[in-house]
Amino acid sequence: DCTVSTADPTVSTNPTSGVGHMWINKTSGEQYLLTDATAGENVWKNVGDGTGTVADFVTATGGTVTTDGDFKVHTFTTSGTFEVTNTSGQPVTYLAIAGGGRGGDGSSADYRQMGGAGAGGYLTSTFAPSGATGNARQYTVTVGAGGSSAPNGPGSNSSIIKVSDSSNIATPLGGGGTGQSGGSGGGGEGRCEGTTVTSGGAGTSGQGFSGGDGSVTSGTVGGAGGGGGAFASGADGSGNTGGSGGSGIASTISGVLTTRSGGGGGGGTTTGGLGGSGGGGNGGSAASGSAGAVNTGGGGGGAGGYRNSG
């Protein structure tokens, strides 16, 4: 089950024996093993003393480019253009995350515990680049911003759109602010004046989970819900403690195991909820909430009363 030749195999060399076929270049002495027998897209791995694999790879430009083994990683932290310069018939794997929401402000009253914000929507899949040269191979990448300075601002959507026909590859939705729906929902409020509580906002199926509910024990004691994350819902507030943010999802798409899209912690009278793993900010306790971590899609923490900010 071996071919001896004066040349190397190519991606179009398709022996009937399939995977496991050996190819020896008797001129150079290089030896190759067929590891993928897809017609026209064969992969021949060099198993001799030489280096290199005979395969046809996707090549592209755009973003910050790093290498992870046989893969090129294009990371966009600002909006830009991803352009495929060689399609090769192989798929592109993407991870797209929207901006996390902003935790709510308690600035209008002393005893308002505000819900942690929801994480930005999290979408990962593959697409097959196609088309001739020019804009047929271009994709506009939009990176959604975190929640605005408005006192409960949702995060902005991100997207990957094919330029030639405006087809949508992915559009994760921005995370919700306190009590708002979004990619992941924001946590509910625990408004001690009037003992009013609100429910957490809903997450979007396939992108994230809901926020936790607020809780009030008395006119001065309460805890807000944590924001939802990409992997789990935010926890409910309880007693004087804010709920923790929902956890995000770990991925090695960049070559390093990284967790992203964690929900923000809810504010509490004496204990703020912890931000969810994956960049969620902590909720405040008689203090302002903390921001989600940059470039993670993490939601911001909610205010812990006393006229503080999310």
C-alpha positions in Angstrom: 0.0 0.0 0.0 2.7 2.4 -1.1 3.5 4.7 -4.0 7.1 5.4 -5.0 7.6 8.4 -7.2 10.1 11.1 -8.1 7.7 13.8 -6.9 5.7 14.7 -3.8 2.0 14.0 -3.7 -0.5 16.8 -4.1 -3.9 17.6 -2.6 -5.4 16.1 -5.7 -3.5 12.8 -5.5 -6.3 10.4 -4.4 -5.2 6.8 -4.1 -8.0 4.2 -4.0 -6.7 2.7 -0.8 -7.5 5.9 1.0 -6.3 7.0 4.5 -3.1 5.3 5.5 -1.5 5.1 2.1 2.2 5.7 2.1 4.0 7.9 -0.5 7.8 7.9 -0.9 9.6 10.5 -3.0 12.6 8.5 -4.1 14.4 11.6 -5.3 14.3 13.5 -1.9 13.7 10.6 0.4 10.7 12.3 2.0 7.9 10.1 3.2 4.2 11.0 3.5 1.2 9.4 5.0 -2.3 10.2 3.8 -4.4 11.4 6.8 -7.4 12.8 4.9 -8.6 11.4 1.7 -11.2 14.0 0.8 -11.2 14.3 -3.0 -9.2 17.3 -4.1 -8.4 18.3 -0.5 -6.1 15.5 0.5 -3.7 16.0 3.4 -0.4 14.2 3.3 1.6 14.3 6.5 5.4 14.2 6.3 6.4 11.2 8.6 10.1 11.1 7.6 12.9 13.3 8.7 11.7 16.2 6.7 9.2 18.8 7.6 6.0 20.2 6.1 2.6 18.8 5.2 1.1 18.7 1.7 -2.3 20.3 2.1 -4.3 23.2 0.8 -5.0 25.7 3.6 -7.3 28.7 3.9 -5.3 31.9 3.9 -6.6 35.3 4.9 -5.8 38.8 6.1 -7.3 41.0 8.8 -7.2 41.5 12.5 -4.2 40.5 14.6 -2.8 37.2 13.2 -1.1 34.6 15.4 -0.3 30.9 14.8 -1.6 27.9 16.7 0.0 24.8 15.3 -1.3 24.4 11.7 -3.9 27.1 12.3 -3.8 30.9 11.8 -5.8 32.9 14.3 -7.3 36.3 13.2 -8.3 38.2 16.3 -10.5 41.4 16.0 -10.8 43.7 19.0 -11.8 46.6 16.8 -14.0 46.5 13.7 -12.3 45.6 10.4 -12.3 43.4 7.3 -11.5 39.7 7.1 -10.5 38.8 3.6 -9.9 35.2 2.4 -7.1 35.1 -0.1 -7.2 31.3 -0.7 -10.4 29.4 -0.1 -9.1 25.9 -0.5 -12.5 24.3 0.2 -11.7 24.2 3.9 -14.0 25.8 6.5 -13.3 28.7 8.8 -14.1 28.4 12.4 -15.2 31.6 14.2 -16.0 32.7 17.7 -18.1 36.0 17.8 -19.0 37.8 21.0 -21.0 40.9 21.5 -20.4 43.7 24.1 -21.4 43.0 27.7 -24.1 45.2 29.3 -23.7 47.9 31.9 -24.8 47.1 35.5 -27.5 49.4 36.8 -27.0 52.6 38.8 -28.4 53.0 42.3 -27.8 56.7 42.2 -31.5 57.7 42.6 -31.8 56.3 46.1 -29.8 54.9 49.0 -31.2 51.4 49.1 -31.4 50.2 45.5 -29.4 47.1 44.8 -29.0 46.9 41.1 -28.7 43.7 38.9 -25.5 42.7 37.3 -25.4 43.1 33.5 -25.7 40.2 31.1 -22.7 39.0 29.1 -22.5 39.6 25.4 -24.0 36.9 23.2 -21.6 34.1 22.3 -21.7 32.3 18.9 -19.3 29.8 17.5 -19.5 27.7 14.4 -17.9 27.3 10.9 -18.5 28.7 7.4 -17.1 27.8 4.0 -15.6 30.9 2.3 -16.3 30.9 -1.4 -16.3 33.2 -4.4 -13.9 34.7 -6.8 -11.4 37.4 -6.0 -12.3 40.9 -4.6 -15.2 41.6 -2.3 -16.7 38.1 -2.8 -14.1 37.0 -0.3 -14.4 39.9 2.1 -16.3 39.8 5.4 -17.0 42.9 7.5 -16.3 42.2 11.2 -18.1 44.6 13.6 -17.0 44.4 17.3 -19.8 45.5 19.6 -18.9 47.9 22.4 -19.7 47.4 26.1 -22.8 49.0 27.7 -22.9 52.8 27.4 -22.6 55.3 30.3 -26.4 55.6 30.4 -27.5 54.1 33.7 -28.4 50.6 32.4 -27.0 50.5 28.9 -27.1 47.2 27.0 -24.1 46.1 25.1 -23.9 46.5 21.3 -24.2 43.7 18.8 -21.2 42.2 17.0 -21.4 40.7 13.6 -19.7 39.0 10.7 -21.3 40.0 7.3 -20.2 38.9 3.8 -19.6 42.0 1.8 -20.7 40.8 -1.7 -24.3 39.9 -0.7 -24.7 41.2 2.8 -25.4 37.6 4.1 -25.2 37.2 7.8 -22.5 34.8 9.1 -23.1 35.6 12.8 -24.7 38.4 14.9 -24.4 37.8 18.6 -26.6 40.2 20.6 -25.3 42.7 23.2 -25.8 41.8 26.9 -28.8 43.2 28.7 -28.5 45.8 31.5 -30.3 45.4 34.8 -33.5 43.5 34.1 -33.1 43.7 30.4 -33.1 40.8 27.8 -30.1 40.4 25.5 -27.5 37.9 24.4 -27.5 37.1 28.1 -30.1 38.8 30.3 -29.3 41.3 33.1 -30.1 40.5 36.7 -33.2 41.9 38.5 -33.3 44.8 40.9 -33.8 44.7 44.7 -35.4 48.1 45.4 -35.7 48.2 49.2 -37.8 51.4 49.2 -41.3 50.0 48.8 -39.8 46.4 48.8 -40.0 46.2 45.0 -38.2 43.4 43.2 -37.9 42.7 39.5 -37.1 39.6 37.5 -33.9 39.0 35.5 -34.0 39.5 31.8 -34.1 36.6 29.4 -31.1 35.4 27.4 -31.2 34.5 23.7 -31.3 30.8 22.9 -27.9 29.6 21.6 -26.2 32.7 22.8 -26.6 33.0 26.6 -28.7 32.6 29.7 -31.1 34.7 31.8 -30.3 37.0 34.7 -31.2 36.1 38.3 -34.1 37.7 40.2 -33.7 40.5 42.8 -34.6 40.0 46.4 -35.7 42.4 49.3 -35.8 41.5 53.0 -36.7 44.8 54.4 -36.8 48.5 53.6 -33.0 48.6 54.0 -31.8 45.1 53.1 -31.8 43.5 49.7 -29.8 41.8 47.0 -30.0 42.1 43.2 -29.7 39.2 40.7 -26.6 38.4 38.8 -26.4 38.8 35.1 -26.6 35.7 32.8 -23.5 34.3 31.2 -22.9 32.3 28.1 -22.8 29.0 30.0 -25.2 29.5 33.0 -27.9 31.8 34.4 -27.2 34.5 36.9 -28.0 33.6 40.6 -30.9 35.2 42.4 -30.2 37.9 45.1 -30.7 36.6 48.6 -31.0 38.5 51.9 -28.3 41.2 51.9 -26.2 39.5 49.2 -26.2 40.0 45.5 -26.4 37.0 43.1 -23.3 35.9 41.3 -23.0 36.3 37.6 -23.5 33.3 35.3 -20.3 31.6 34.1 -18.9 32.0 30.6 -17.6 29.4 28.2 -14.0 28.2 27.9 -12.5 27.9 24.4 -9.0 27.2 22.9 -9.8 28.9 19.6 -7.0 31.4 20.1 -4.5 28.7 21.0 -4.9 29.4 24.8 -7.7 28.1 26.9 -9.7 31.3 27.7 -13.1 31.8 29.3 -15.3 34.6 28.0 -18.8 36.0 28.3 -19.4 35.8 32.1 -22.3 37.8 33.7 -21.9 40.7 36.1 -22.5 40.2 39.8 -25.6 41.9 41.4 -25.3 44.6 44.0 -26.0 43.8 47.7 -26.6 45.7 50.9 -23.5 44.1 52.6 -22.1 41.7 50.0 -21.9 42.2 46.3 -22.3 39.2 43.9 -19.1 37.9 42.3 -18.7 38.3 38.5 -19.1 35.1 36.5 -16.0 33.4 35.2 -15.2 34.9 31.8 -14.8 38.6 32.5 -17.9 39.4 34.6 -17.5 42.4 36.9 -18.3 42.2 40.6 -21.4 43.7 42.1 -21.0 46.5 44.7 -21.8 46.5 48.4 -22.4 50.0 49.5 -20.2 50.8 46.5 -20.2 50.9 42.8 -20.0 47.8 40.7 -16.9 46.9 38.7 -16.5 46.8 34.9 -16.4 43.6 32.9 -12.9 42.6 31.7 -11.9 44.1 28.4 -12.3 42.0 25.2 -14.2 39.2 26.9 -17.9 40.2 26.5 -18.2 40.1 30.3 -21.1 42.0 31.9 -20.6 44.9 34.4 -21.4 44.6 38.0 -24.5 46.3 39.5 -24.5 49.1 42.1 -24.8 48.3 45.8 -27.1 51.2 46.8 -26.0 54.4 48.4 -26.2 56.4 45.2 -23.5 54.3 43.6 -23.0 53.4 39.9 -23.0 50.2 37.9 
